[in-house]
């Protein structure tokens, strides 16, 4: 009897042990599942240069400017050679990048007088109803930060509503310029934004002043019998008017060129001599602060937009003057970010992406007489010119050790808009279903699981005008490109073409559209004809059908770059201190040892 109880007790103990082992295994399995879920969410670092030409980078063919850090990214990852921006200018291109949608869908490019935001105190900007990739990743538990240039608006109705601000579009942290880097931000330089207005005001002033002197001389000699009050008071009035205009020119740098940390203005005007160093310090701190959890860092560089504020160790070191110096400093900054990721042991957990927001401003000459625009390699056109490859063909490099192959080149058509669905997929989230997303997930292409881009058509807008269409037939390696319009002049500066290069007299209309075979003629030098391309009419017909289908997906939206939204409004102007005499400054920068370039 006792022996039977002992056996029963032994059986119970064995069963209890088995249950304990099962429970332990189950808990370990749940832990592993949770670990897998966390590991499935990689860190994402997006680095975007400003105005960098595709031909400025060594791995894309430049052998006179040194870009070893960017080149190393390409050696260790995947390089896209047919990577396209959605617009040839900052504001619309960045809006498309953030939303995965053509800027025409969000009203972020109207194509008339002004095609970019030109004041921090304007009401235009990325609409509240647009969902950025940052907003989706934020909901997935990512720490999200943007360091650098925003250029997608700040306020809507009051100085503190921050409706277009990065923190209203999914970012937890922002440090940088809500506007952009222009000659307006350089002390002593002429305003780019108000150049036309300044010229008009000065001409009117000269005419009025000459008229006043003439009237004064005639009154003094007795040829005109006009009371002195009819001379003195108009002169006083116009002097006050001219003084107010002059003060605007003086205040513009104060109002437009500022630095924010989150919602607070921390430097006004910005100190561009130290800003790029501050930005990299902020980026490195963000990485260190969030190394234990998934993070999204968008490093939106001010390099290489003119004017150039290059630090002393890089000045005079390149073979291409100030522009080359700035490119080489930018490359060094990229290296600092990559080194930080590596040093924290995050390389295999981090996808790094490098690109430019659009093509370089080829042929632009700065105030010192030097060329201050980039090189677009073999591609025709430049920043500001819609349609031509030089304004929209950009570098695109991905590095993710262990997940992406190294040293691979992909010639398939891809877009900056593709980053949107790619990072959302990596974060384990779903795309918004209530809107058209024009980008396509790149992971299959990057990993080599598929060999073709999902883009059959890519559409190239200048504002609301469709200038060109790219067609990559599903059953062919060919990439055809048709230009419905082309700019009449390619010699003007981008600011002149920004002023109205999308419609009417600024362009030449082509019927039938100019057709190029980009596979054989990437420079767009030799338009095809029925005599040189047997399938000329069939290709044109297919492109026409693609345009018709695309236009059916468009819906009218408020224009964010209309005159009413672009013009400066004093009640929207971000300001530290007392408006209009804004002014504040951060403590003097103390760069870390990691930010001291070697010889």
C-alpha positions as CSV (number, residue, x, y, z in Angstrom):
1,X,0.0,0.0,0.0
2,X,2.8,2.4,1.0
3,X,4.7,1.4,-2.1
4,X,1.7,2.2,-4.3
5,X,1.5,5.7,-2.6
6,X,5.2,6.3,-3.3
7,X,4.8,5.4,-6.9
8,X,1.8,7.7,-7.2
9,X,3.7,10.5,-5.5
10,X,6.7,9.9,-7.9
11,X,4.3,10.0,-10.9
12,X,2.8,13.3,-9.7
13,X,6.3,14.7,-9.2
14,X,7.3,13.7,-12.7
15,X,4.1,15.2,-14.2
16,X,4.8,18.4,-12.2
17,X,8.3,18.5,-13.7
18,X,7.0,18.0,-17.2
19,X,4.4,20.8,-16.7
20,X,7.2,23.0,-15.3
21,X,9.4,22.3,-18.3
22,X,6.5,23.0,-20.7
23,X,5.7,26.3,-19.0
24,X,9.4,27.3,-19.0
25,X,9.7,26.4,-22.7
26,X,6.6,28.3,-23.4
27,X,7.8,31.4,-21.6
28,X,11.2,31.2,-23.4
29,X,9.3,30.9,-26.6
30,X,7.3,34.0,-25.9
31,X,10.5,35.8,-25.0
32,X,12.1,34.7,-28.2
33,X,9.0,35.8,-30.2
34,X,9.1,39.2,-28.5
35,X,12.8,39.5,-29.2
36,X,12.1,38.6,-32.8
37,X,9.5,41.3,-33.0
38,X,11.8,43.9,-31.6
39,X,14.7,42.8,-33.9
40,X,12.3,43.0,-36.8
41,X,12.0,46.7,-36.2
42,X,15.4,47.9,-37.4
43,X,16.8,51.4,-36.6
44,X,16.4,53.6,-39.7
45,X,18.8,56.5,-40.5
46,X,17.8,58.6,-43.5
47,X,20.5,61.1,-44.6
48,X,19.5,63.6,-47.2
49,X,21.8,66.1,-48.8
50,X,20.5,69.4,-50.2
51,X,21.2,70.3,-53.9
52,X,23.8,67.6,-54.3
53,X,24.4,66.5,-57.9
54,X,24.5,62.8,-58.7
55,X,27.9,63.5,-60.4
56,X,29.4,65.0,-57.2
57,X,29.9,61.6,-55.5
58,X,32.8,59.3,-56.2
59,X,30.8,56.0,-56.5
60,X,28.7,57.8,-59.2
61,X,31.7,58.7,-61.3
62,X,33.4,61.7,-59.7
63,X,37.2,61.2,-59.4
64,X,38.1,64.8,-58.4
65,X,36.0,65.3,-55.2
66,X,36.8,63.0,-52.3
67,X,33.7,61.2,-50.8
68,X,35.2,58.1,-49.1
69,X,32.5,57.7,-46.5
70,X,29.6,57.8,-49.0
71,X,31.6,55.5,-51.3
72,X,32.1,53.1,-48.5
73,X,28.3,53.0,-47.9
74,X,27.9,51.9,-51.5
75,X,30.7,49.3,-51.2
76,X,29.0,47.8,-48.1
77,X,25.4,48.1,-49.5
78,X,23.2,48.7,-52.5
79,X,23.5,51.6,-55.0
80,X,20.6,52.8,-57.0
81,X,21.6,54.3,-60.4
82,X,18.1,55.2,-61.6
83,X,16.8,57.0,-58.5
84,X,14.4,59.8,-59.1
85,X,13.1,62.8,-57.1
86,X,9.5,63.7,-57.4
87,X,10.3,67.4,-58.1
88,X,13.4,69.4,-59.0
89,X,13.0,71.8,-56.0
90,X,13.2,71.4,-52.2
91,X,9.7,71.9,-50.8
92,X,7.8,69.7,-53.3
93,X,10.4,67.0,-53.4
94,X,10.6,66.8,-49.6
95,X,6.8,66.7,-49.3
96,X,6.7,63.8,-51.6
97,X,9.6,62.1,-49.7
98,X,7.8,62.4,-46.4
99,X,4.4,61.2,-47.7
100,X,5.2,58.8,-50.5
101,X,2.9,60.8,-52.7
102,X,3.4,63.2,-55.7
103,X,3.4,66.8,-54.3
104,X,0.4,67.6,-56.5
105,X,-1.7,65.3,-54.3
106,X,-1.0,67.5,-51.2
107,X,-1.0,70.9,-52.9
108,X,2.7,71.3,-52.2
109,X,3.7,72.6,-55.7
110,X,1.5,75.1,-57.6
111,X,4.0,75.8,-60.3
112,X,3.3,79.5,-60.8
113,X,5.2,82.4,-59.4
114,X,6.7,80.6,-56.4
115,X,7.4,76.9,-56.2
116,X,8.9,76.7,-52.7
117,X,8.2,78.2,-49.3
118,X,10.0,81.5,-49.0
119,X,9.1,82.7,-45.5
120,X,9.0,81.1,-42.0
121,X,6.1,83.4,-41.3
122,X,3.8,82.1,-44.0
123,X,0.7,79.9,-43.7
124,X,1.6,77.3,-46.3
125,X,3.0,73.9,-45.5
126,X,2.6,70.2,-45.3
127,X,-1.2,69.8,-44.7
128,X,-2.4,68.3,-41.4
129,X,-4.2,65.5,-43.1
130,X,-1.1,64.1,-44.7
131,X,0.4,61.2,-42.9
132,X,4.2,61.0,-42.9
133,X,6.3,57.9,-42.4
134,X,7.5,59.4,-39.1
135,X,3.9,59.5,-37.8
136,X,3.4,55.8,-38.6
137,X,6.7,54.7,-37.1
138,X,6.0,56.8,-34.0
139,X,2.8,54.7,-33.5
140,X,4.9,51.6,-33.9
141,X,7.0,52.6,-30.9
142,X,9.9,54.2,-32.7
143,X,11.7,57.2,-31.3
144,X,11.6,59.6,-34.1
145,X,13.9,62.6,-34.7
146,X,14.7,65.1,-37.5
147,X,17.9,67.0,-37.4
148,X,18.5,69.8,-39.9
149,X,16.4,71.4,-42.6
150,X,12.6,71.1,-42.7
151,X,11.3,73.6,-45.3
152,X,7.7,72.3,-45.1
153,X,6.1,75.1,-43.1
154,X,5.6,76.0,-39.4
155,X,2.3,77.7,-38.5
156,X,-1.2,78.1,-39.9
157,X,-3.2,80.7,-38.0
158,X,-1.2,81.8,-35.0
159,X,2.5,82.1,-34.1
160,X,2.3,79.1,-31.8
161,X,-0.1,76.7,-33.5
162,X,2.8,74.7,-35.1
163,X,0.4,73.0,-37.5
164,X,3.1,72.3,-40.1
165,X,5.9,71.8,-37.6
166,X,7.8,68.4,-37.6
167,X,6.4,67.6,-34.2
168,X,2.9,67.8,-35.7
169,X,3.9,65.3,-38.3
170,X,5.2,62.4,-36.3
171,X,8.6,63.5,-35.0
172,X,9.4,63.4,-31.3
173,X,12.4,65.6,-31.6
174,X,13.4,68.4,-33.9
175,X,16.6,70.5,-34.0
176,X,17.4,72.6,-37.0
177,X,16.1,75.2,-39.5
178,X,12.4,75.2,-40.2
179,X,13.3,77.1,-43.4
180,X,16.4,76.6,-45.5
181,X,19.9,77.9,-46.1
182,X,20.0,80.9,-48.6
183,X,22.1,83.9,-49.2
184,X,19.5,85.8,-47.1
185,X,21.1,84.0,-44.2
186,X,24.6,85.3,-44.9
187,X,25.5,88.6,-43.4
188,X,26.1,91.2,-46.1
189,X,24.8,89.1,-49.0
190,X,21.9,90.3,-51.2
191,X,18.5,88.8,-50.6
192,X,17.6,86.0,-53.1
193,X,13.9,86.0,-52.0
194,X,13.3,89.7,-52.3
195,X,15.7,90.3,-55.2
196,X,12.9,91.3,-57.6
197,X,11.2,93.5,-55.0
198,X,14.5,95.1,-54.1
199,X,15.2,96.0,-57.7
200,X,11.7,97.5,-58.2
201,X,12.0,99.5,-55.0
202,X,15.4,100.8,-55.9
203,X,14.2,101.8,-59.4
204,X,11.1,103.6,-58.0
205,X,13.3,105.3,-55.5
206,X,15.7,106.6,-58.2
207,X,12.8,107.9,-60.3
208,X,11.1,109.5,-57.3
209,X,14.4,111.0,-56.0
210,X,15.2,112.4,-59.5
211,X,11.7,113.9,-59.8
212,X,12.0,115.4,-56.3
213,X,15.3,117.1,-57.2
214,X,13.9,118.4,-60.4
215,X,10.8,119.7,-58.7
216,X,12.9,121.3,-56.0
217,X,15.2,123.0,-58.6
218,X,12.2,124.3,-60.5
219,X,10.6,125.6,-57.3
220,X,13.9,127.2,-56.3
221,X,14.3,129.0,-59.6
222,X,10.7,130.1,-59.7
223,X,9.6,128.2,-62.8
224,X,7.1,126.2,-60.7
225,X,4.9,127.8,-58.1
226,X,4.2,125.0,-55.7
227,X,3.9,125.3,-52.0
228,X,6.8,123.8,-50.0
229,X,4.4,121.5,-48.2
230,X,3.6,119.8,-51.5
231,X,7.3,119.0,-51.8
232,X,8.4,118.4,-48.3
233,X,5.5,116.1,-47.1
234,X,5.6,113.7,-50.1
235,X,9.4,113.5,-49.6
236,X,8.9,112.7,-45.9
237,X,6.2,110.1,-46.7
238,X,8.3,108.3,-49.3
239,X,11.4,108.4,-47.1
240,X,9.3,106.6,-44.4
241,X,8.0,104.1,-47.0
242,X,11.5,103.4,-48.3
243,X,12.8,103.1,-44.8
244,X,10.1,100.5,-44.0
245,X,11.1,98.5,-47.1
246,X,14.7,98.7,-46.2
247,X,14.0,97.5,-42.7
248,X,12.3,94.5,-44.2
249,X,15.4,93.7,-46.1
250,X,17.4,94.0,-42.9
251,X,15.0,92.0,-40.8
252,X,14.6,89.2,-43.3
253,X,17.7,87.3,-42.1
254,X,16.5,87.7,-38.6
255,X,13.0,86.3,-39.4
256,X,13.8,83.6,-41.9
257,X,17.1,82.3,-40.6
258,X,16.5,80.7,-37.3
259,X,17.1,77.5,-35.4
260,X,14.5,75.6,-33.4
261,X,14.7,72.9,-30.8
262,X,11.3,71.3,-30.8
263,X,8.8,74.2,-30.7
264,X,11.3,76.7,-29.2
265,X,13.4,79.2,-31.2
266,X,16.9,78.8,-29.7
267,X,18.9,80.9,-32.1
268,X,17.8,83.9,-34.2
269,X,19.4,84.7,-36.5
270,X,21.2,81.4,-37.1
271,X,24.9,81.1,-36.8
272,X,25.7,79.2,-39.9
273,X,29.4,79.0,-39.1
274,X,28.6,76.6,-36.3
275,X,25.2,75.2,-37.2
276,X,26.4,72.2,-39.2
277,X,28.6,71.1,-36.3
278,X,25.7,71.5,-33.9
279,X,23.5,69.4,-36.1
280,X,25.9,66.5,-36.1
281,X,26.4,66.7,-32.4
282,X,22.6,66.6,-32.0
283,X,22.4,63.6,-34.4
284,X,25.1,61.7,-32.5
285,X,23.4,62.5,-29.2
286,X,20.0,61.3,-30.6
287,X,21.6,57.9,-31.6
288,X,23.3,57.5,-28.2
289,X,20.1,58.4,-26.3
290,X,17.9,55.9,-28.3
291,X,20.4,53.0,-28.9
292,X,18.4,50.6,-26.7
293,X,15.2,50.9,-28.7
294,X,14.1,51.3,-32.3
295,X,14.6,54.8,-33.7
296,X,14.1,56.7,-36.9
297,X,16.6,59.5,-37.5
298,X,16.1,61.8,-40.5
299,X,19.4,63.8,-40.9
300,X,18.4,66.6,-43.3
301,X,21.7,68.2,-44.1
302,X,22.2,71.9,-45.1
303,X,25.1,70.8,-47.3
304,X,25.5,71.6,-50.1
305,X,23.0,74.4,-50.6
306,X,24.6,77.7,-51.2
307,X,25.9,79.9,-49.6
308,X,28.5,77.6,-48.1
309,X,29.5,77.7,-44.5
310,X,32.4,75.3,-44.4
311,X,34.5,74.8,-41.3
312,X,38.1,75.7,-41.3
313,X,39.6,72.2,-41.6
314,X,38.0,71.7,-45.0
315,X,38.4,75.2,-46.5
316,X,40.7,75.1,-49.6
317,X,41.2,71.3,-49.4
318,X,39.3,70.2,-52.5
319,X,40.0,70.7,-56.2
320,X,36.6,72.4,-56.8
321,X,36.7,75.6,-54.7
322,X,34.1,76.3,-52.0
323,X,31.6,73.9,-53.5
324,X,34.0,71.0,-53.4
325,X,35.1,71.9,-49.9
326,X,31.5,71.7,-48.8
327,X,30.9,68.4,-50.4
328,X,33.9,66.9,-48.7
329,X,32.8,68.2,-45.3
330,X,29.4,66.8,-45.9
331,X,31.0,63.4,-46.6
332,X,32.9,63.6,-43.4
333,X,29.7,64.3,-41.5
334,X,28.1,61.2,-43.1
335,X,31.2,59.2,-41.8
336,X,30.6,60.5,-38.3
337,X,27.0,59.1,-38.3
338,X,28.1,55.8,-39.7
339,X,30.9,55.5,-37.2
340,X,28.5,56.2,-34.4
341,X,26.2,53.4,-35.6
342,X,29.1,51.0,-35.8
343,X,30.6,52.0,-32.4
344,X,27.4,51.3,-30.6
345,X,27.2,47.9,-32.2
346,X,24.0,48.8,-34.2
347,X,25.3,48.2,-37.7
348,X,23.4,44.9,-38.2
349,X,20.3,46.5,-36.7
350,X,20.3,49.7,-38.7
351,X,19.3,50.5,-42.3
352,X,21.2,53.6,-43.5
353,X,20.0,55.5,-46.6
354,X,21.7,58.3,-48.3
355,X,20.3,60.6,-51.1
356,X,19.9,64.1,-52.3
357,X,16.5,66.0,-52.5
358,X,17.0,66.7,-56.2
359,X,19.7,67.5,-58.8
360,X,22.5,70.0,-58.5
361,X,22.2,73.7,-59.6
362,X,24.6,73.3,-62.5
363,X,26.3,76.4,-63.7
364,X,25.2,78.6,-60.7
365,X,27.7,81.3,-59.9
366,X,28.0,82.6,-56.3
367,X,28.8,86.1,-55.1
368,X,32.5,85.4,-55.1
369,X,32.4,84.5,-58.8
370,X,32.9,80.8,-58.1
371,X,30.7,78.0,-59.4
372,X,28.5,77.1,-56.5
373,X,26.3,74.5,-58.1
374,X,26.7,70.8,-58.4
375,X,27.5,68.5,-61.2
376,X,24.8,66.2,-62.6
377,X,27.2,64.0,-64.5
378,X,25.9,62.9,-68.0
379,X,22.4,64.1,-67.3
380,X,20.8,67.0,-69.0
381,X,19.2,69.8,-66.9
382,X,19.6,71.0,-63.3
383,X,17.7,72.0,-60.2
384,X,14.5,73.9,-61.0
385,X,14.1,72.5,-64.5
386,X,11.2,70.0,-64.5
387,X,11.4,66.9,-66.6
388,X,15.1,66.7,-67.6
389,X,17.1,64.0,-65.8
390,X,19.7,66.4,-64.3
391,X,17.1,68.1,-62.1
392,X,15.6,64.8,-60.7
393,X,18.2,62.0,-61.0
394,X,19.8,61.6,-57.5
395,X,22.1,59.3,-55.6
396,X,20.4,56.5,-53.6
397,X,22.5,54.2,-51.4
398,X,21.3,51.6,-48.8
399,X,23.4,49.9,-46.2
400,X,22.2,47.2,-43.9
401,X,24.9,44.5,-43.1
402,X,23.5,41.0,-42.9
403,X,20.2,42.0,-44.6
404,X,21.3,43.6,-47.9
405,X,24.1,42.4,-50.2
406,X,27.2,44.5,-50.5
407,X,28.6,46.1,-53.7
408,X,25.3,45.7,-55.6
409,X,24.1,48.1,-58.3
410,X,20.5,48.4,-59.4
411,X,19.5,50.1,-62.6
412,X,15.8,49.8,-62.2
413,X,13.7,53.0,-62.0
414,X,13.1,53.9,-58.3
415,X,11.9,57.0,-56.5
416,X,12.5,59.0,-53.3
417,X,8.8,58.3,-52.6
418,X,9.7,54.6,-52.3
419,X,11.3,55.3,-48.9
420,X,7.8,55.7,-47.4
421,X,6.4,52.2,-48.0
422,X,9.8,50.7,-47.4
423,X,10.4,52.0,-43.9
424,X,6.7,51.4,-43.0
425,X,7.0,47.8,-44.0
426,X,10.2,47.4,-42.0
427,X,8.5,48.8,-38.9
428,X,5.8,46.2,-39.2
429,X,3.0,48.7,-40.0
430,X,0.5,48.9,-42.8
431,X,0.2,51.7,-45.4
432,X,-2.7,54.1,-45.1
433,X,-5.7,52.8,-47.1
434,X,-7.6,56.1,-47.4
435,X,-5.3,57.7,-50.0
436,X,-3.1,56.9,-53.0
437,X,0.5,56.0,-52.2
438,X,2.8,56.5,-55.2
439,X,5.9,54.9,-53.6
440,X,6.7,51.2,-53.8
441,X,8.4,48.9,-51.2
442,X,12.0,48.5,-52.2
443,X,13.1,45.6,-50.0
444,X,12.5,42.8,-52.5
445,X,14.5,44.7,-55.1
446,X,17.3,45.6,-52.6
447,X,17.6,42.0,-51.4
448,X,17.6,40.6,-54.9
449,X,14.3,38.7,-54.4
450,X,12.9,40.4,-57.4
451,X,14.7,41.9,-60.4
452,X,12.2,44.5,-61.6
453,X,11.0,47.8,-60.1
454,X,7.3,48.0,-59.4
455,X,7.1,51.3,-61.2
456,X,5.7,51.0,-64.6
457,X,5.1,54.7,-64.9
458,X,6.7,57.7,-63.1
459,X,5.3,61.1,-63.7
460,X,7.4,64.3,-63.6
461,X,5.6,67.5,-62.6
462,X,6.4,71.1,-62.6
463,X,3.8,72.4,-60.2
464,X,0.4,71.3,-61.5
465,X,1.8,70.8,-65.1
466,X,2.8,67.3,-66.1
467,X,6.1,67.9,-68.0
468,X,7.3,64.3,-68.6
469,X,6.4,60.7,-68.2
470,X,8.8,57.7,-67.7
471,X,7.5,54.3,-68.9
472,X,9.2,51.0,-68.0
473,X,7.2,48.3,-69.8
474,X,6.5,45.2,-67.8
475,X,7.8,42.9,-70.5
476,X,10.9,44.9,-71.5
477,X,14.1,46.3,-70.0
478,X,13.6,49.5,-71.9
479,X,12.8,52.8,-70.1
480,X,11.1,55.3,-72.4
481,X,10.6,59.0,-71.5
482,X,8.3,61.4,-73.1
483,X,8.5,65.2,-72.6
484,X,5.1,67.0,-73.0
485,X,6.8,70.3,-72.2
486,X,10.4,71.4,-72.0
487,X,11.9,74.6,-70.5
488,X,12.7,77.2,-73.2
489,X,15.9,78.3,-71.5
490,X,18.3,76.0,-69.6
491,X,20.8,78.8,-68.9
492,X,18.9,80.9,-66.3
493,X,19.5,80.4,-62.6
494,X,17.2,78.1,-60.8
495,X,15.7,81.1,-59.0
496,X,14.6,82.5,-62.3
497,X,13.1,79.2,-63.3
498,X,11.5,78.9,-59.9
499,X,9.8,82.2,-60.6
500,X,7.5,80.8,-63.3
501,X,9.0,77.9,-65.3
502,X,6.1,75.6,-65.3
503,X,3.5,77.1,-67.6
504,X,2.9,79.2,-70.7
505,X,5.7,81.2,-72.3
506,X,8.4,79.6,-70.2
507,X,8.0,76.3,-72.0
508,X,7.8,74.7,-75.4
509,X,4.9,72.3,-76.0
510,X,5.6,69.1,-77.9
511,X,3.0,67.3,-80.0
512,X,3.8,64.5,-80.2
513,X,5.9,64.5,-77.0
514,X,9.7,64.3,-77.3
515,X,10.6,60.7,-76.9
516,X,13.9,59.3,-75.6
517,X,15.2,55.8,-74.9
518,X,16.9,56.3,-71.5
519,X,18.5,52.8,-71.8
520,X,20.5,53.9,-74.9
521,X,20.4,57.7,-74.4
522,X,20.4,58.6,-70.7
523,X,21.7,62.2,-71.6
524,X,18.4,62.8,-73.5
525,X,20.4,64.1,-76.4
526,X,18.7,62.4,-79.4
527,X,14.9,62.6,-79.6
528,X,13.4,59.6,-81.4
529,X,11.1,59.7,-84.4
530,X,9.0,57.2,-86.4
531,X,12.1,57.0,-88.7
532,X,14.5,56.0,-85.9
533,X,12.1,54.0,-83.7
534,X,9.7,51.5,-85.3
535,X,7.5,51.4,-82.2
536,X,7.3,55.2,-81.9
537,X,3.5,55.5,-82.2
538,X,2.8,52.4,-80.1
539,X,5.0,53.8,-77.3
540,X,3.3,57.2,-77.4
541,X,-0.1,55.5,-77.3
542,X,0.9,53.5,-74.2
543,X,2.3,56.6,-72.4
544,X,-0.9,58.5,-73.3
545,X,-3.0,55.7,-71.7
546,X,-0.8,55.7,-68.6
547,X,-1.3,59.5,-68.2
548,X,-5.1,59.1,-68.6
549,X,-5.2,56.5,-65.9
550,X,-3.0,58.5,-63.6
551,X,-5.1,61.6,-63.9
552,X,-8.1,59.7,-62.8
553,X,-6.4,59.2,-59.4
554,X,-6.0,63.0,-58.8
555,X,-8.3,65.0,-56.7
556,X,-8.5,68.8,-56.2
557,X,-6.7,70.0,-53.0
558,X,-6.0,73.4,-51.5
559,X,-2.8,74.9,-52.9
560,X,-0.3,75.3,-50.1
561,X,2.0,77.5,-52.3
562,X,-0.7,80.0,-53.4
563,X,0.1,83.7,-53.0
564,X,-2.2,83.8,-49.9
565,X,-0.3,81.0,-48.3
566,X,3.2,82.0,-49.3
567,X,3.3,85.7,-48.4
568,X,4.8,86.7,-45.1
569,X,2.4,87.2,-42.2
570,X,3.8,88.9,-39.1
571,X,1.4,87.2,-36.8
572,X,2.8,83.8,-37.9
573,X,6.5,84.7,-37.5
574,X,8.4,82.5,-35.1
575,X,10.4,84.7,-32.8
576,X,12.4,84.6,-29.6
577,X,12.4,87.9,-27.8
578,X,10.2,90.9,-28.7
579,X,8.9,91.0,-32.3
580,X,10.0,92.4,-34.6
581,X,13.4,92.7,-32.8
582,X,13.8,88.9,-32.4
583,X,17.1,87.6,-31.1
584,X,18.6,84.9,-29.1
585,X,21.6,82.6,-29.1
586,X,22.6,79.2,-27.8
587,X,25.7,78.8,-25.6
588,X,29.0,78.7,-27.6
589,X,29.5,75.3,-29.1
590,X,31.9,72.9,-27.6
591,X,32.5,70.2,-30.2
592,X,33.3,66.8,-28.9
593,X,36.6,65.1,-29.8
594,X,34.7,62.9,-32.3
595,X,34.0,66.0,-34.3
596,X,37.6,67.0,-34.9
597,X,38.6,65.9,-38.3
598,X,41.9,64.2,-38.7
599,X,44.5,65.4,-41.1
